Structures are given as C-alpha cells and as structure tokens.
C-alpha cells in the first residue's frame, strides 16, 4: 500500500507520520479527577495495545490531576481541551504529552497563540481537532453548510494561525459522525497539507454500529494511503475501541498485532456447534500477544483450504473437528474438548512464532 508521506511528529516516545506504523489511540471514559480509576483504565488500554490515550480536561482540577496521571501512565497522555485556553496552559504545565484543541470553540486567536507558545516551549504537539458538530457559524454560512469545504477551511485556518506563531508541531483531525463527509473531508485536507492526520468517525455509535461506521470511514481512507493515527470512537468500553482499531489495521495489512481469527458463516453442511466455538475462541484470544492466524471452519469444503493458510485451524466434520497446523492435518478433536485443545494449540503456535521472531 502506498501511504502518503507526512511530516513526523513525536508524542512522548511515539512517532506519528512519515510512513511510521499507524498509531492506535483511545480516550478514557473515566472522570479525570478519579486518578486511580483513570490509571486503571489506561493500563487496560495499554494491555490491549493502545499507544496513546486522551483524557478530558473540563476544569482546572482535572488539569492538575493530569500531573499524577502522566507520571504513572505507561503511555503518553493527551489533554482534551475545549473552550478555555487556560485549561490548555495548565495541562501543558502538568505534563500533557500533546494538547487537542477544537478551533471551532476556541474563537480568540490570541488565546490559541498563547497555547502555541507554551506548547513550543515544552516541545509538545498540538492536535487541531475539527469536528463537524462545532464548525464556527460564520464558516458554515460562508460555505453553505457543514461540508468538506467548511471543515477543511476550519482546519487550515487553525493550522495557519499556529504557523503564524511559528508553531508546526501539528497533527490534524477533521471528524464527522457521517463516514461519507468524513472521507470526503480527509481526502480534500490530505491534498492540501502534509501534517500527519488523525482519523476517526466521531460519535460513531454503540460497539456494534460504531465499529462498522468506523471501519467504513477509517478503512476507506487508510486503503487510499491516508492517515497516520486512528481512534475508533465507541459508546462503550474504550478497550473495545483498541481491539476494533487493530481489526481495521490488520484487515488492511497495516499492523499485525494479536491473533487474527477467520471463521466461516456456517451453512447446511455444518454438523458441529461452530458459532459457539468461534465466539468462545474470539473472546479467549483477545489480548493474546501472538501474531498468528487461526481458522475455525465448519466443514471440509473450504475448511482445509482456509486452515492451510492459518497457523492453526480446525475444520468441522460429523460431530468432531480435524486440527490443522500450517496446512498439515494433525489429529481429530472431539467437539466436547475443542475449545481447550484449540486454545492449547494457539498458545503453542503463538509461543513458537514469538521464538522465531526473536
Ligand atoms: S466452510 Fe463448510 S460449513 Fe462453513 S460455510 Fe463453507 S461450506 Fe458451509
């Protein structure tokens, strides 16, 4: 895949842009004042593979709480700022690795200039986070509505404001809850700037719907080579955002993290409890550190073929399964033991692949 080469921006020890692996981000759903709860969730996100997380800074107490969070967090922490530039200054003071501001609700240019000066002094980047829901009314009027033109204008305007302050440590997002608008806006923006782009479909919905909308929006752009970092926004546990992000990236061959499960849709030939097996295996492989492929197939039609492609695979027969490893049939497994035996084989293959990678 030809990826658009953008400038490289560092957030803590994470490199974004310039063809680096697409970075997976999430955002804490905890109250930032609950320092222990926020850190607990950051650790869960980190374990799932999240590389950068963002916390809400709605008031000065939250900006001060950031200090304890940043110092104990295993990953860089981004401060999410709306309306009040003084919160951005306080978050920078308290160790934020990056500041996200929304130009649509920070109307005073002088305020943005102060944030840029403070971020420059500490060498931390700013994300210009444009949202279709908060484009300034004058910009909406000028471009005849909330559309790709008004979104891109808002982003470029904010970028130019930062550049006038001699600040270029910038990452840009231009999110919408409508994947079509989001795709069109990022395409247009990508033609005009070479700052790294943070992709997301905002307010995408619940885990079920939101994953689909995000996969369409984020996946379409990534497939065109656009995008340096992503967040899948879901109404649910943010850990699911991280799993979904990797699923999108793995589907496009952009990141390899965790076990990839392929399973067949079942049909009239299926004579094993395949759906239960696939669901159980899916939940048990979440978070495993192996970069391997596992196939759970219903029958001998496509089963052995798909299982051949996988590091470990099972193909259903008449009440039992045939286990494959790297295309070779190994042994039959009773449907009663299939979960435990397949998990044992996954751990064996995963460990072997880790050792080979050393
Ligand atoms: S692999 Fe077999 S059981 Fe599964 S959908 Fe294909 S034909 Fe049906």
Boltz pocket constraint, residues with backbone or C-beta under 6 A from the ligand:
constraints:
  - pocket:
      binder: B
      contacts: [[A, 264], [A, 265], [A, 266], [A, 267], [A, 268], [A, 269], [A, 270], [A, 297], [A, 298], [A, 299], [A, 300], [A, 301], [A, 302], [A, 303]]
      max_distance: 6.0
